[in-house]
Amino acid sequence: MDLTKDTSTALNEGGSPVPKDVRAALQRLVKSSTFAGSQRLQDFLVYVVEESLNGRADDIRAKTIAMDVYGGTPSEMSRRENVVRVDAGRLRRKLAEYYAKDGLEEGTIFDLPKGGYAPEILVRSPETFQPPPAGSEIRANTWRRPFVGVAGLFVLACFVVAVVVLSKKLADPVGSPADGLSRDERSAIFDASPMRLQAVNLANTGRDLIFPALEPARLDAALTIFKGAIENDESYFGGHAGAAQVAATIAVLTSDADLAKEMLNYADAQANRAIELAPETGWSQSAMAWVKFAKGNWPEAIEFAQRARRLAPHDVHVLEFVSLVLLYSGSFEQVVEISEDALSKIKLERGYVFQNAMGSAKFHMKDYEGAVSAFERVTEKGGPVGPVTVAYLMASHQMLGNKAEAQTLSEQLSREWPDSRVGALFEKLFANPQYGEDLGNAMRQANWKPPS
């Protein structure tokens, strides 16, 4: 696309860049290694910049980009406009990547604000520009330093698995139904946008990684995958909903106050975006419920959780977060009812966290045999196993008088999770700290000692 066309628009008034400088910066950008091989994104950016230089910024729409850049017949415009929206998100991420690497010292900055397609063109003063501090990107993804090495390996392993799975799914877009999608639904998504299908596949992969949530490496991997889903298709709600759930979980679990605030703000933004894109889905509603829980807003957390269950009564991942919100609010009977209803209506190939939540609820209802039975069943089915499961099993056996079994579990918890502070954590999670204290007291009776 031509970058040399003359214009009479005076962009240099008030310190704005002059057109020739804009075009020179644009040439450097499209020829950079960051944008190499991304011809469509190059054409997209060149088009919107030229339209702005020629005084037509207010007329830039998805439809005009679809017609002028992508071409096609009028009957294809609706589908082309969807591609434009996806590419706009990709372009924003490419621009961020460019200015963090190839364009780190670039003086003329292009930005594509969300909510529109007219670019912002800014001048950055070399004297005031400071590169981001080393490691600033790492901090957001390594919320507990001792686990950084493990987390990196876990993320890498998860991406290898995800790539293999996604490659198979994309090679056969109408293959066997998975993740609740029928062949026809998967085919329809693929026809509309392969990038959308990839985002859906990534998001569904991320959902399976969240629990056990006390493993930092697992949460880091899940958040990375959800961010990948957003990068593939920003307009798909699932990436945002999943990212919100993981970020809110990190905010609750981390001992770093600054990181907790950062993650909670991010989670709030992602949950709101999910609600904006798909308010009718249980996943969006359950994500908002979890964020409200992380903020300590119990009435709204319960309201969103109940709505999520009504909207998606058979979505096991929705039920996981709904059950946890209700568990920590003290609504134990409802937690048991949700799990029993799901077990009677859904054929489960493995165990899920809502079954663990039922075991926890039964402990606090003083049904200790029921608690042991629930945890043993979910463990046998391959459900999430971590320090929380061991802690509740230990406490339940102790309250039943099975002191030898409780002692064995106490030693197991101390040996395999020596830094686990589950007692203090549960006092923090429950709306009524007494429930956490009850668990901690039973654990200490089994000779479990919190780490010093």
ChimeraX attribute file (.defattr): number of C-alpha atoms within 10 A of each C-alpha:
attribute: neighborCount
match mode: 1-to-1
recipient: residues
	/A:1	10
	/A:2	9
	/A:3	15
	/A:4	11
	/A:5	11
	/A:6	11
	/A:7	13
	/A:8	9
	/A:9	13
	/A:10	14
	/A:11	18
	/A:12	11
	/A:13	9
	/A:14	7
	/A:15	9
	/A:16	14
	/A:17	20
	/A:18	16
	/A:19	22
	/A:20	15
	/A:21	14
	/A:22	23
	/A:23	21
	/A:24	13
	/A:25	17
	/A:26	20
	/A:27	14
	/A:28	13
	/A:29	23
	/A:30	20
	/A:31	12
	/A:32	15
	/A:33	13
	/A:34	17
	/A:35	19
	/A:36	12
	/A:37	12
	/A:38	14
	/A:39	11
	/A:40	14
	/A:41	20
	/A:42	19
	/A:43	17
	/A:44	22
	/A:45	25
	/A:46	20
	/A:47	20
	/A:48	24
	/A:49	26
	/A:50	23
	/A:51	17
	/A:52	20
	/A:53	22
	/A:54	16
	/A:55	15
	/A:56	13
	/A:57	17
	/A:58	11
	/A:59	13
	/A:60	17
	/A:61	16
	/A:62	19
	/A:63	16
	/A:64	16
	/A:65	20
	/A:66	23
	/A:67	17
	/A:68	11
	/A:69	17
	/A:70	17
	/A:71	13
	/A:72	12
	/A:73	8
	/A:74	10
	/A:75	8
	/A:76	12
	/A:77	18
	/A:78	14
	/A:79	13
	/A:80	23
	/A:81	19
	/A:82	18
	/A:83	20
	/A:84	23
	/A:85	20
	/A:86	21
	/A:87	20
	/A:88	24
	/A:89	19
	/A:90	18
	/A:91	22
	/A:92	19
	/A:93	13
	/A:94	17
	/A:95	20
	/A:96	15
	/A:97	15
	/A:98	19
	/A:99	17
	/A:100	13
	/A:101	14
	/A:102	15
	/A:103	19
	/A:104	15
	/A:105	16
	/A:106	18
	/A:107	17
	/A:108	20
	/A:109	20
	/A:110	21
	/A:111	16
	/A:112	20
	/A:113	13
	/A:114	11
	/A:115	8
	/A:116	13
	/A:117	23
	/A:118	22
	/A:119	20
	/A:120	14
	/A:121	18
	/A:122	15
	/A:123	16
	/A:124	14
	/A:125	12
	/A:126	10
	/A:127	6
	/A:128	7
	/A:129	12
	/A:130	10
	/A:131	10
	/A:132	10
	/A:133	7
	/A:134	8
	/A:135	8
	/A:136	9
	/A:137	10
	/A:138	10
	/A:139	13
	/A:140	15
	/A:141	23
	/A:142	20
	/A:143	24
	/A:144	17
	/A:145	11
	/A:146	10
	/A:147	13
	/A:148	18
	/A:149	11
	/A:150	13
	/A:151	23
	/A:152	17
	/A:153	13
	/A:154	19
	/A:155	20
	/A:156	13
	/A:157	13
	/A:158	20
	/A:159	18
	/A:160	12
	/A:161	13
	/A:162	17
	/A:163	14
	/A:164	11
	/A:165	15
	/A:166	20
	/A:167	13
	/A:168	12
	/A:169	18
	/A:170	17
	/A:171	10
	/A:172	13
	/A:173	23
	/A:174	18
	/A:175	15
	/A:176	11
	/A:177	13
	/A:178	12
	/A:179	11
	/A:180	10
	/A:181	14
	/A:182	14
	/A:183	15
	/A:184	13
	/A:185	15
	/A:186	24
	/A:187	18
	/A:188	15
	/A:189	19
	/A:190	18
	/A:191	13
	/A:192	15
	/A:193	18
	/A:194	19
	/A:195	19
	/A:196	23
	/A:197	26
	/A:198	23
	/A:199	28
	/A:200	26
	/A:201	22
	/A:202	26
	/A:203	28
	/A:204	21
	/A:205	22
	/A:206	28
	/A:207	22
	/A:208	12
	/A:209	19
	/A:210	24
	/A:211	19
	/A:212	19
	/A:213	19
	/A:214	18
	/A:215	14
	/A:216	25
	/A:217	25
	/A:218	23
	/A:219	29
	/A:220	24
	/A:221	25
	/A:222	30
	/A:223	27
	/A:224	19
	/A:225	27
	/A:226	27
	/A:227	21
	/A:228	19
	/A:229	31
	/A:230	26
	/A:231	22
	/A:232	23
	/A:233	27
	/A:234	23
	/A:235	22
	/A:236	22
	/A:237	27
	/A:238	32
	/A:239	32
	/A:240	29
	/A:241	29
	/A:242	31
	/A:243	33
	/A:244	32
	/A:245	31
	/A:246	31
	/A:247	29
	/A:248	29
	/A:249	23
	/A:250	29
	/A:251	26
	/A:252	22
	/A:253	19
	/A:254	16
	/A:255	12
	/A:256	14
	/A:257	11
	/A:258	11
	/A:259	19
	/A:260	22
	/A:261	15
	/A:262	15
	/A:263	25
	/A:264	25
	/A:265	18
	/A:266	17
	/A:267	30
	/A:268	25
	/A:269	17
	/A:270	26
	/A:271	32
	/A:272	21
	/A:273	23
	/A:274	27
	/A:275	21
	/A:276	13
	/A:277	17
	/A:278	18
	/A:279	15
	/A:280	14
	/A:281	20
	/A:282	27
	/A:283	31
	/A:284	29
	/A:285	30
	/A:286	35
	/A:287	34
	/A:288	31
	/A:289	29
	/A:290	31
	/A:291	32
	/A:292	25
	/A:293	28
	/A:294	25
	/A:295	17
	/A:296	14
	/A:297	14
	/A:298	19
	/A:299	13
	/A:300	16
	/A:301	25
	/A:302	21
	/A:303	15
	/A:304	25
	/A:305	30
	/A:306	21
	/A:307	18
	/A:308	27
	/A:309	23
	/A:310	12
	/A:311	17
	/A:312	18
	/A:313	18
	/A:314	16
	/A:315	17
	/A:316	19
	/A:317	20
	/A:318	24
	/A:319	28
	/A:320	21
	/A:321	23
	/A:322	30
	/A:323	30
	/A:324	25
	/A:325	29
	/A:326	23
	/A:327	24
	/A:328	25
	/A:329	18
	/A:330	18
	/A:331	15
	/A:332	23
	/A:333	14
	/A:334	15
	/A:335	29
	/A:336	21
	/A:337	13
	/A:338	21
	/A:339	22
	/A:340	14
	/A:341	13
	/A:342	19
	/A:343	13
	/A:344	9
	/A:345	10
	/A:346	12
	/A:347	8
	/A:348	12
	/A:349	9
	/A:350	12
	/A:351	19
	/A:352	23
	/A:353	23
	/A:354	27
	/A:355	27
	/A:356	29
	/A:357	29
	/A:358	27
	/A:359	32
	/A:360	32
	/A:361	28
	/A:362	23
	/A:363	24
	/A:364	20
	/A:365	14
	/A:366	14
	/A:367	16
	/A:368	23
	/A:369	16
	/A:370	18
	/A:371	26
	/A:372	22
	/A:373	14
	/A:374	21
	/A:375	25
	/A:376	16
	/A:377	16
	/A:378	21
	/A:379	18
	/A:380	11
	/A:381	14
	/A:382	12
	/A:383	21
	/A:384	20
	/A:385	17
	/A:386	16
	/A:387	20
	/A:388	22
	/A:389	21
	/A:390	17
	/A:391	23
	/A:392	27
	/A:393	28
	/A:394	32
	/A:395	31
	/A:396	30
	/A:397	23
	/A:398	23
	/A:399	20
	/A:400	15
	/A:401	11
	/A:402	14
	/A:403	18
	/A:404	13
	/A:405	15
	/A:406	28
	/A:407	20
	/A:408	13
	/A:409	23
	/A:410	23
	/A:411	17
	/A:412	17
	/A:413	22
	/A:414	16
	/A:415	10
	/A:416	11
	/A:417	14
	/A:418	14
	/A:419	12
	/A:420	16
	/A:421	16
	/A:422	20
	/A:423	21
	/A:424	15
	/A:425	16
	/A:426	21
	/A:427	19
	/A:428	18
	/A:429	21
	/A:430	20
	/A:431	19
	/A:432	14
	/A:433	15
	/A:434	13
	/A:435	19
	/A:436	21
	/A:437	17
	/A:438	16
	/A:439	23
	/A:440	25
	/A:441	15
	/A:442	21
	/A:443	28
	/A:444	16
	/A:445	17
	/A:446	24
	/A:447	16
	/A:448	22
	/A:449	17
	/A:450	16
	/A:451	10
	/A:452	5
